[in-house]
Amino acid sequence: MKYWHKRVTLDHEITMDDEGNEEIVAVLVAEDGDTYLLGDFIRSDGGRYDAVMGVSNTSAIGLILGADNDTGIIQAFG
């Protein structure tokens, strides 16, 4: 069952680690302003989604990348 979907754009954020070093983190920015860390998604080799992120033991968020690999759609399902 699909609960919702959002268009996303791949972007990056610069964060600081505990030692003060800069890290570049890839994020997905949704059209409503929500952000999701790309590193939280696990690559999928087959099926409908290019990557999946677990939310609970009964639901997840799937990522479908666009042809340009800079845009896509995320869908919550369970």
N, CA, C and O atoms as CSV, one atom per row, in Angstrom:
chain,resi,resn,atom,element,x,y,z
A,1,MET,N,N,0.836,-1.167,0.000
A,1,MET,CA,C,0.000,0.000,0.000
A,1,MET,C,C,0.892,1.245,0.000
A,1,MET,O,O,1.804,1.353,0.820
A,2,LYS,N,N,0.635,2.171,-0.905
A,2,LYS,CA,C,1.392,3.422,-0.995
A,2,LYS,C,C,0.663,4.484,-0.174
A,2,LYS,O,O,-0.546,4.662,-0.320
A,3,TYR,N,N,1.403,5.193,0.694
A,3,TYR,CA,C,0.799,6.209,1.557
A,3,TYR,C,C,0.907,7.609,0.978
A,3,TYR,O,O,-0.077,8.349,0.976
A,4,TRP,N,N,2.080,7.988,0.488
A,4,TRP,CA,C,2.280,9.315,-0.087
A,4,TRP,C,C,3.491,9.283,-1.007
A,4,TRP,O,O,4.274,8.333,-0.982
A,5,HIS,N,N,3.642,10.321,-1.814
A,5,HIS,CA,C,4.831,10.449,-2.653
A,5,HIS,C,C,5.210,11.925,-2.751
A,5,HIS,O,O,4.364,12.809,-2.618
A,6,LYS,N,N,6.512,12.173,-2.988
A,6,LYS,CA,C,7.025,13.539,-3.105
A,6,LYS,C,C,8.101,13.570,-4.185
A,6,LYS,O,O,8.879,12.627,-4.327
A,7,ARG,N,N,8.136,14.647,-4.933
A,7,ARG,CA,C,9.235,14.874,-5.875
A,7,ARG,C,C,10.442,15.370,-5.070
A,7,ARG,O,O,10.296,16.171,-4.146
A,8,VAL,N,N,11.630,14.885,-5.434
A,8,VAL,CA,C,12.851,15.269,-4.720
A,8,VAL,C,C,13.944,15.672,-5.700
A,8,VAL,O,O,13.932,15.285,-6.869
A,9,THR,N,N,14.887,16.456,-5.195
A,9,THR,CA,C,16.068,16.870,-5.941
A,9,THR,C,C,17.294,16.505,-5.105
A,9,THR,O,O,17.309,16.712,-3.891
A,10,LEU,N,N,18.306,15.969,-5.751
A,10,LEU,CA,C,19.547,15.627,-5.059
A,10,LEU,C,C,20.353,16.898,-4.823
A,10,LEU,O,O,20.555,17.695,-5.739
A,11,ASP,N,N,20.809,17.078,-3.597
A,11,ASP,CA,C,21.598,18.245,-3.226
A,11,ASP,C,C,22.662,17.785,-2.222
A,11,ASP,O,O,22.817,16.585,-1.992
A,12,HIS,N,N,23.367,18.698,-1.646
A,12,HIS,CA,C,24.356,18.343,-0.620
A,12,HIS,C,C,24.362,19.397,0.475
A,12,HIS,O,O,23.993,20.552,0.264
A,13,GLU,N,N,24.792,18.963,1.641
A,13,GLU,CA,C,24.958,19.861,2.774
A,13,GLU,C,C,26.375,19.682,3.295
A,13,GLU,O,O,26.954,18.601,3.191
A,14,ILE,N,N,26.917,20.735,3.846
A,14,ILE,CA,C,28.235,20.651,4.464
A,14,ILE,C,C,28.028,20.647,5.971
A,14,ILE,O,O,27.430,21.567,6.530
A,15,THR,N,N,28.530,19.601,6.622
A,15,THR,CA,C,28.404,19.471,8.069
A,15,THR,C,C,29.797,19.382,8.683
A,15,THR,O,O,30.787,19.200,7.975
A,16,MET,N,N,29.860,19.510,9.983
A,16,MET,CA,C,31.124,19.395,10.713
A,16,MET,C,C,31.078,18.127,11.558
A,16,MET,O,O,30.075,17.835,12.209
A,17,ASP,N,N,32.183,17.376,11.539
A,17,ASP,CA,C,32.263,16.214,12.416
A,17,ASP,C,C,32.740,16.657,13.800
A,17,ASP,O,O,32.941,17.849,14.032
A,18,ASP,N,N,32.919,15.716,14.710
A,18,ASP,CA,C,33.300,16.033,16.087
A,18,ASP,C,C,34.655,16.718,16.200
A,18,ASP,O,O,34.919,17.416,17.179
A,19,GLU,N,N,35.510,16.524,15.211
A,19,GLU,CA,C,36.839,17.122,15.243
A,19,GLU,C,C,36.919,18.441,14.480
A,19,GLU,O,O,38.002,19.010,14.340
A,20,GLY,N,N,35.777,18.935,13.983
A,20,GLY,CA,C,35.760,20.198,13.271
A,20,GLY,C,C,36.048,20.103,11.786
A,20,GLY,O,O,36.210,21.128,11.124
A,21,ASN,N,N,36.115,18.892,11.249
A,21,ASN,CA,C,36.357,18.700,9.819
A,21,ASN,C,C,35.037,18.778,9.049
A,21,ASN,O,O,34.005,18.292,9.510
A,22,GLU,N,N,35.091,19.392,7.879
A,22,GLU,CA,C,33.897,19.482,7.044
A,22,GLU,C,C,33.631,18.165,6.345
A,22,GLU,O,O,34.555,17.495,5.882
A,23,GLU,N,N,32.355,17.796,6.273
A,23,GLU,CA,C,31.919,16.624,5.525
A,23,GLU,C,C,30.824,17.058,4.555
A,23,GLU,O,O,29.960,17.859,4.911
A,24,ILE,N,N,30.857,16.545,3.360
A,24,ILE,CA,C,29.803,16.817,2.388
A,24,ILE,C,C,28.852,15.633,2.418
A,24,ILE,O,O,29.261,14.492,2.204
A,25,VAL,N,N,27.576,15.908,2.687
A,25,VAL,CA,C,26.564,14.870,2.832
A,25,VAL,C,C,25.521,15.038,1.727
A,25,VAL,O,O,24.980,16.130,1.549
A,26,ALA,N,N,25.236,13.967,0.986
A,26,ALA,CA,C,24.219,14.009,-0.061
A,26,ALA,C,C,22.832,13.909,0.578
A,26,ALA,O,O,22.582,13.039,1.413
A,27,VAL,N,N,21.941,14.809,0.174
A,27,VAL,CA,C,20.577,14.830,0.703
A,27,VAL,C,C,19.576,14.890,-0.446
A,27,VAL,O,O,19.882,15.360,-1.541
A,28,LEU,N,N,18.382,14.404,-0.164
A,28,LEU,CA,C,17.255,14.547,-1.079
A,28,LEU,C,C,16.362,15.634,-0.498
A,28,LEU,O,O,15.928,15.534,0.650
A,29,VAL,N,N,16.087,16.667,-1.279
A,29,VAL,CA,C,15.243,17.770,-0.831
A,29,VAL,C,C,13.899,17.640,-1.530
A,29,VAL,O,O,13.813,17.707,-2.756
A,30,ALA,N,N,12.850,17.454,-0.733
A,30,ALA,CA,C,11.501,17.298,-1.277
A,30,ALA,C,C,10.905,18.651,-1.622
A,30,ALA,O,O,11.358,19.685,-1.130
A,31,GLU,N,N,9.889,18.638,-2.466
A,31,GLU,CA,C,9.250,19.874,-2.901
A,31,GLU,C,C,8.604,20.634,-1.742
A,31,GLU,O,O,8.373,21.838,-1.848
A,32,ASP,N,N,8.308,19.937,-0.630
A,32,ASP,CA,C,7.722,20.610,0.529
A,32,ASP,C,C,8.777,21.076,1.531
A,32,ASP,O,O,8.437,21.588,2.598
A,33,GLY,N,N,10.071,20.898,1.188
A,33,GLY,CA,C,11.158,21.355,2.043
A,33,GLY,C,C,11.740,20.287,2.956
A,33,GLY,O,O,12.793,20.508,3.555
A,34,ASP,N,N,11.086,19.131,3.082
A,34,ASP,CA,C,11.638,18.044,3.890
A,34,ASP,C,C,12.925,17.542,3.255
A,34,ASP,O,O,13.054,17.527,2.031
A,35,THR,N,N,13.888,17.128,4.095
A,35,THR,CA,C,15.140,16.580,3.584
A,35,THR,C,C,15.337,15.157,4.105
A,35,THR,O,O,14.920,14.819,5.213
A,36,TYR,N,N,15.975,14.344,3.287
A,36,TYR,CA,C,16.251,12.945,3.605
A,36,TYR,C,C,17.708,12.683,3.248
A,36,TYR,O,O,18.159,13.067,2.169
A,37,LEU,N,N,18.446,12.034,4.141
A,37,LEU,CA,C,19.845,11.710,3.869
A,37,LEU,C,C,19.921,10.565,2.872
A,37,LEU,O,O,19.337,9.503,3.091
A,38,LEU,N,N,20.632,10.779,1.790
A,38,LEU,CA,C,20.762,9.732,0.774
A,38,LEU,C,C,21.461,8.501,1.357
A,38,LEU,O,O,21.182,7.377,0.941
A,39,GLY,N,N,22.359,8.704,2.309
A,39,GLY,CA,C,23.071,7.606,2.935
A,39,GLY,C,C,22.197,6.682,3.759
A,39,GLY,O,O,22.613,5.572,4.092
A,40,ASP,N,N,20.978,7.124,4.096
A,40,ASP,CA,C,20.049,6.270,4.845
A,40,ASP,C,C,19.343,5.258,3.948
A,40,ASP,O,O,18.704,4.328,4.440
A,41,PHE,N,N,19.457,5.437,2.631
A,41,PHE,CA,C,18.815,4.536,1.682
A,41,PHE,C,C,19.769,3.404,1.307
A,41,PHE,O,O,20.978,3.614,1.201
A,42,ILE,N,N,19.227,2.213,1.108
A,42,ILE,CA,C,19.999,1.053,0.677
A,42,ILE,C,C,19.688,0.797,-0.787
A,42,ILE,O,O,18.525,0.702,-1.178
A,43,ARG,N,N,20.727,0.687,-1.585
A,43,ARG,CA,C,20.559,0.465,-3.035
A,43,ARG,C,C,19.815,-0.841,-3.293
A,43,ARG,O,O,20.074,-1.861,-2.654
A,44,SER,N,N,18.889,-0.788,-4.239
A,44,SER,CA,C,18.123,-1.971,-4.633
A,44,SER,C,C,18.519,-2.351,-6.052
A,44,SER,O,O,18.521,-1.507,-6.948
A,45,ASP,N,N,18.853,-3.617,-6.255
A,45,ASP,CA,C,19.300,-4.071,-7.573
A,45,ASP,C,C,18.170,-4.463,-8.505
A,45,ASP,O,O,18.410,-4.712,-9.686
A,46,GLY,N,N,16.972,-4.522,-8.017
A,46,GLY,CA,C,15.865,-4.905,-8.883
A,46,GLY,C,C,14.554,-4.407,-8.313
A,46,GLY,O,O,14.505,-3.870,-7.206
A,47,GLY,N,N,13.523,-4.585,-9.059
A,47,GLY,CA,C,12.216,-4.165,-8.579
A,47,GLY,C,C,11.883,-2.735,-8.942
A,47,GLY,O,O,12.516,-2.129,-9.807
A,48,ARG,N,N,10.901,-2.219,-8.281
A,48,ARG,CA,C,10.348,-0.901,-8.583
A,48,ARG,C,C,11.250,0.253,-8.153
A,48,ARG,O,O,11.291,1.283,-8.825
A,49,TYR,N,N,11.971,0.097,-7.044
A,49,TYR,CA,C,12.716,1.204,-6.457
A,49,TYR,C,C,14.218,1.071,-6.703
A,49,TYR,O,O,14.758,-0.035,-6.747
A,50,ASP,N,N,14.885,2.225,-6.864
A,50,ASP,CA,C,16.341,2.244,-6.995
A,50,ASP,C,C,17.012,2.111,-5.635
A,50,ASP,O,O,18.131,1.607,-5.539
A,51,ALA,N,N,16.332,2.560,-4.581
A,51,ALA,CA,C,16.853,2.459,-3.222
A,51,ALA,C,C,15.678,2.488,-2.249
A,51,ALA,O,O,14.607,3.008,-2.564
A,52,VAL,N,N,15.894,1.920,-1.059
A,52,VAL,CA,C,14.829,1.837,-0.057
A,52,VAL,C,C,15.408,2.201,1.304
A,52,VAL,O,O,16.547,1.856,1.619
A,53,MET,N,N,14.601,2.912,2.117
A,53,MET,CA,C,14.972,3.253,3.483
A,53,MET,C,C,13.887,2.723,4.412
A,53,MET,O,O,12.711,3.040,4.233
A,54,GLY,N,N,14.265,1.926,5.392
A,54,GLY,CA,C,13.308,1.424,6.367
A,54,GLY,C,C,12.880,2.519,7.318
A,54,GLY,O,O,13.708,3.302,7.784
A,55,VAL,N,N,11.585,2.581,7.610
A,55,VAL,CA,C,11.060,3.556,8.559
A,55,VAL,C,C,10.637,2.847,9.843
A,55,VAL,O,O,10.923,3.321,10.943
A,56,SER,N,N,9.970,1.736,9.703
A,56,SER,CA,C,9.580,0.897,10.836
A,56,SER,C,C,9.611,-0.545,10.355
A,56,SER,O,O,10.024,-0.814,9.227
A,57,ASN,N,N,9.181,-1.469,11.196
A,57,ASN,CA,C,9.197,-2.864,10.770
A,57,ASN,C,C,8.079,-3.183,9.781
A,57,ASN,O,O,8.027,-4.294,9.252
A,58,THR,N,N,7.183,-2.230,9.522
A,58,THR,CA,C,6.104,-2.478,8.559
A,58,THR,C,C,6.003,-1.439,7.454
A,58,THR,O,O,5.118,-1.541,6.605
A,59,SER,N,N,6.890,-0.436,7.438
A,59,SER,CA,C,6.820,0.581,6.391
A,59,SER,C,C,8.215,1.033,5.979
A,59,SER,O,O,9.188,0.845,6.709
A,60,ALA,N,N,8.289,1.631,4.797
A,60,ALA,CA,C,9.566,2.078,4.237
A,60,ALA,C,C,9.318,3.228,3.272
A,60,ALA,O,O,8.178,3.554,2.944
A,61,ILE,N,N,10.415,3.835,2.826
A,61,ILE,CA,C,10.370,4.870,1.792
A,61,ILE,C,C,11.215,4.375,0.629
A,61,ILE,O,O,12.381,4.019,0.803
A,62,GLY,N,N,10.622,4.354,-0.551
A,62,GLY,CA,C,11.330,3.937,-1.746
A,62,GLY,C,C,11.710,5.138,-2.592
A,62,GLY,O,O,10.954,6.107,-2.673
A,63,LEU,N,N,12.869,5.082,-3.219
A,63,LEU,CA,C,13.370,6.152,-4.087
A,63,LEU,C,C,13.403,5.661,-5.527
A,63,LEU,O,O,13.981,4.617,-5.828
A,64,ILE,N,N,12.778,6.423,-6.404
A,64,ILE,CA,C,12.836,6.163,-7.843
A,64,ILE,C,C,13.576,7.342,-8.469
A,64,ILE,O,O,13.062,8.460,-8.485
A,65,LEU,N,N,14.776,7.097,-8.984
A,65,LEU,CA,C,15.578,8.166,-9.571
A,65,LEU,C,C,15.111,8.495,-10.977
A,65,LEU,O,O,14.661,7.617,-11.713
A,66,GLY,N,N,15.221,9.773,-11.349
A,66,GLY,CA,C,14.930,10.192,-12.703
A,66,GLY,C,C,16.093,9.843,-13.626
A,66,GLY,O,O,17.153,9.418,-13.165
A,67,ALA,N,N,15.896,10.021,-14.908
A,67,ALA,CA,C,16.926,9.696,-15.896
A,67,ALA,C,C,18.193,10.523,-15.702
A,67,ALA,O,O,19.282,10.079,-16.067
A,68,ASP,N,N,18.064,11.725,-15.128
A,68,ASP,CA,C,19.225,12.591,-14.911
A,68,ASP,C,C,19.986,12.274,-13.617
A,68,ASP,O,O,21.056,12.833,-13.378
A,69,ASN,N,N,19.445,11.387,-12.789
A,69,ASN,CA,C,19.996,11.015,-11.483
A,69,ASN,C,C,20.114,12.187,-10.517
A,69,ASN,O,O,20.723,12.035,-9.458
A,70,ASP,N,N,19.554,13.347,-10.842
A,70,ASP,CA,C,19.549,14.497,-9.945
A,70,ASP,C,C,18.166,14.788,-9.393
A,70,ASP,O,O,18.016,15.621,-8.500
A,71,THR,N,N,17.156,14.110,-9.914
A,71,THR,CA,C,15.786,14.277,-9.454
A,71,THR,C,C,15.169,12.894,-9.280
A,71,THR,O,O,15.718,11.892,-9.739
A,72,GLY,N,N,14.044,12.858,-8.623
A,72,GLY,CA,C,13.367,11.571,-8.457
A,72,GLY,C,C,12.076,11.734,-7.666
A,72,GLY,O,O,11.576,12.840,-7.462
A,73,ILE,N,N,11.562,10.605,-7.236
A,73,ILE,CA,C,10.330,10.559,-6.447
A,73,ILE,C,C,10.581,9.613,-5.289
A,73,ILE,O,O,11.150,8.537,-5.470
A,74,ILE,N,N,10.152,10.018,-4.088
A,74,ILE,CA,C,10.158,9.094,-2.971
A,74,ILE,C,C,8.714,8.746,-2.651
A,74,ILE,O,O,7.818,9.581,-2.772
A,75,GLN,N,N,8.501,7.502,-2.240
A,75,GLN,CA,C,7.155,7.020,-1.911
A,75,GLN,C,C,7.214,6.275,-0.593
A,75,GLN,O,O,8.063,5.404,-0.404
A,76,ALA,N,N,6.306,6.617,0.328
A,76,ALA,CA,C,6.171,5.856,1.561
A,76,ALA,C,C,5.193,4.718,1.293
A,76,ALA,O,O,4.137,4.913,0.691
A,77,PHE,N,N,5.565,3.534,1.750
A,77,PHE,CA,C,4.687,2.380,1.559
A,77,PHE,C,C,4.806,1.430,2.735
A,77,PHE,O,O,5.745,1.509,3.527
A,78,GLY,N,N,3.853,0.544,2.832
A,78,GLY,CA,C,3.877,-0.415,3.942
A,78,GLY,C,C,3.071,-1.633,3.611
A,78,GLY,O,O,2.975,-2.550,4.426
